[in-house]
Amino acid sequence: MKELEFMNALLSDRLALAQRKQFGASSEKYADGYTQMDLFNEAEQEADSNAAEPEMEEIHPKSFKRKKPAGKKEEDLSSFETTEVIEHKLEGQERFCPECGTKYKVVTTEKVKYLKFIPARFEVVEEVTYIYSCPKCGKMQRPEKAQALMKGSVATPSLVAGIMNAKYVNGMPLARQEREFARYDLNLSTKTMANWIILCAGRYLQPVYDLMKEEFLCSRYVHSDETRIQVIDEPGQKGTTQNWMWVYLTDENSVSPRMVSFSLISKYWTSLI
């Protein structure tokens, strides 16, 4: 249902934009129920001074667990680890009652938890491979190790996955990611990141896509729609050539896993099949 609502909103916005371009409408309104997000004053528009401050459980809901047998200690359901404990204790003369001079006794404690944000950090992983040699016959031996993500590259799966997630999930262009990396004194160019994405997509994600395609073709039915798109510097065609981006979606009645697949094609009649 969420995927269908998203597609409905997306198509409504595109229809409203196309109508304004075609008929020269002066109104900046989108389709009923949808508004364009403002880039600079989004925080001011969304702010509500009367809104209640969310509790920890609202920000990170606890997962459901069956009730434990009586007599066993309850386990913290939070998936976040407590990494820092700040204790407030009386020190020195404050530990003694000013009325009678008797030392205070701890009767209970009050615990309050806060959520702390730690900005992204980068770590260098160094691999050291020991090479062995037989002192008698000279035979060489080296231990086996996991194959690198890309030969001769400093990239790791977590780094490339983070770049892909930022671009395709959060909608952050590679040029903006390059500037963000520069704030951490990292020189990752847009071209380098683009190369990583293309190489890893073909080497590691293409098998997943092929499997998705097989599942699609075994479905009872799928939803599909196409959007005209121009591809710059596409080999063998002009920059004004019309291409089509197809999107395929399954639902609970497709008798297949829930999937969304995108396919760029150069002819209108070509499809996933």
N, C-alpha and C positions, 0 to 999 in steps of 0.2 A: 504494500500500500504506500509506503514512504517513497519507493522508487517511482511509482506512478504519479504521486503528488509532485515530486520533483520534476519529472518530465513534463507534466501539465503546466507547471509554473514556467519552466524554461521555454516551452513552445509558445505560451501566451506572451512572454516578453519578446520573443523573436517576431511574432506576428505583429505586435504593437509597433516595434521598431521598423519593420518592413512597410507598414502602412504609413508611418510618418515620412519615411524616405520617398515613397511613391506619390503620395498626395500632398506633401508639403504642409502637414498639419503643424500649427504653431504651438499646440498644447504639448506639455512635457509629461502628461499623465501616461502611466502604463495601463495594462489591462486591469479590470476591476479586481481588487484584492491584492495587487502587487505594486510595489513601489521600488524605485531605484535607490540603491544604497548610496549615501553621500560619503565621499572619501575623507573629507576633513572634519565634519561635524557629526560623525556617527555617534561618538561618545555622548555629546550633548543631547542628541535626539533620543538616545536609548536610556539615558540616566533617569532614575526615578527616586527622589529623595524619600518618598513614602514607602518604598519597598523594604520589606523586612530583610535583615541580614541573614543569609543562609547558614544553617548549622553544618557541622562537619559531615553528618550523615547525608545531607542534601548534596554537598559537593562531590562526595565519594560514597555512594550508597554501599552498605554492607551486604555481602552475599548471603544467601539463605543457607542455613545449616540446620540439620536436625537437632532437636533438643538432646543434650547429652544426659546420660544417666546421672541420677542424684548422687552427690558425694564427690564428683569430679570437678576440678577447677575449670571455670569457663575460659574459653580461649578467645583472644582478641580477634575479631572478624576482619579487621582492617588489613588490607594487602600492603599498606605502607609500613615500612620498618621505622621504629623510633630510633633515631640516630643520635639524639642529643637530649639529655635530661638536665634541667636547671633546677637546683634545689635552693629554697629560701629557708635558712635556719637562723636562729638566734645565736649570736656569738658573744663571747666575753661576759661582761656583767649583765648583758641583756637576758642571759639565761636564768637569772635569779629574780624572784619576786621582790619588787621594791617595798612592799608592805611588810613582809615578814622575813625576807631574806632566804626563803626556801627555793631550791633549784626547781625550775619548771620541769614537768614531765610531758612527753609527747602523748597526746590522747587520740589524735587522728591526723590525717593529711588531706589536703585539698589538691586534686589533680585537674589541670586544664591543659588541653592539647591544642596546638596551633599548627597550621599548614605552612610550611616553608618552601619557597621556590629557589632552586639552585640553577643558575644559567648553564647552558650547554658547555661542556668542556671536552677537550680532545686529549687523547693519550697515545703515546707512541709504543707500539709493540715490536720488540726486537726478537728475531728468531736466530738462534745460534745452532748450527748443525756441526756436529763433531765428525770428523773423517778419521777412520781407523785404518791401520795398516799392520799386516802380519810381519813381525820382525824376522821371521824365518824365511818365508817364501815371497814376501812383498805384496800379497793379495790385499787390495783396497776394499773397504766396506764403509758404507754410510747408511744411517738409519732412514727409514721411510718417513715422510712428512706430508701433511695435507697440501694439495695443489693450491697455488696462489689464485686469487680471484681473477687477476689479469697479470700475465707475465711482465715483469719489469715495471709494475705500477705500485704506488704506495697505497692505492685504494683497498679498502676492506669492505666486506659485505654490509657492515653497519653504516659505513660512510655513504656508500652508493645508495643503500636503501633510504637513508635519511634525505638525500638529495631528491630521489624519486618521489618520496612522500611529500616533501615540501612543494614540488612542482605540480604533481598530478592530483594530490589530495587537497593541499592547502592553497593551490593556485599561485604559488610564488615563482615568478620567472627566474631563469638561471642568472640573468644579469643582476637581479636583486639579491640572489643568494651569494653571488660573487662579492658584492659589497658587504654583505653580512659576515662572510668568512674573513674579509679584510679587517673587520673590527677585532677579530681574534688573531691578527697578524698571520693569517693564512693566505697564500697566493694561489687560489683555485680559480682559474679563468673559466668563463662561460664555455669556451670551446672544449676545454678539458672535461668539464662535467657533461657536456653534450656527447662527447666521445664515449665516456663511461656508460651513459644511459643506453646509447645505441648498441654498444658491444655487449653489455650485460643483458639487455632485453633480447637480443638475438641468441645469445649463448645459453642463458638460464631461464628466461621467461617464455621463449618460443615453444618449448615442449609443453608448458602449462597451457598456453593458448591453443595449441593443437588438440590437447585433451578436452579443453572447453568446447572446441569446435565439434568434436565427436559427440559430446554430450548434447550440444545444441541440435545436431542432426537426428539424434535419437528421441528428441522431445516430441510430444504430441502437437504442440504449436508454440510459436514464439512471437513476440511483438517486435516490430522493426520500423525504422523510420530513417530517412536520409536527409542530409543537409548539403547544399552546394558549398564548395570550398575551392579556393585557388591555392596551388602549391608553388612556391617560389623555387626556382632552380631545379625543377624536376627534370631528370634526364629524358630526352626524347619528346618533349612537349613545350609549347610556349607558356609564358607566365600567365596569359589570359585564358588558358584552357580550363574548362570547368571539370572539377573532380567532385566526388561525392563521399561524404563521411557517413557510413551506415552505423546505426546503433541497434543492437539486438538485446532483448530482455526476456527472461523467462519468469514465470510466476508459479504460484502454488499448484496450478492445474496443468503445468507442463510435464509433470512426471519426470522431473530432472532437477538437479541442484539449482538454486537461485543464482543467476549469473547475469552480468551485463558485459557485452563485448562490443568493441568498436572496430570498424574495418574501413580503411581508406582505399577507394577504388577509382579508376580513371574512366569507367564507362557506366552509364546509367543502368544498363540492364544486368550488370554483373552483381552478384550477391555473394553471401557467405557460402552458399551451396556451390 
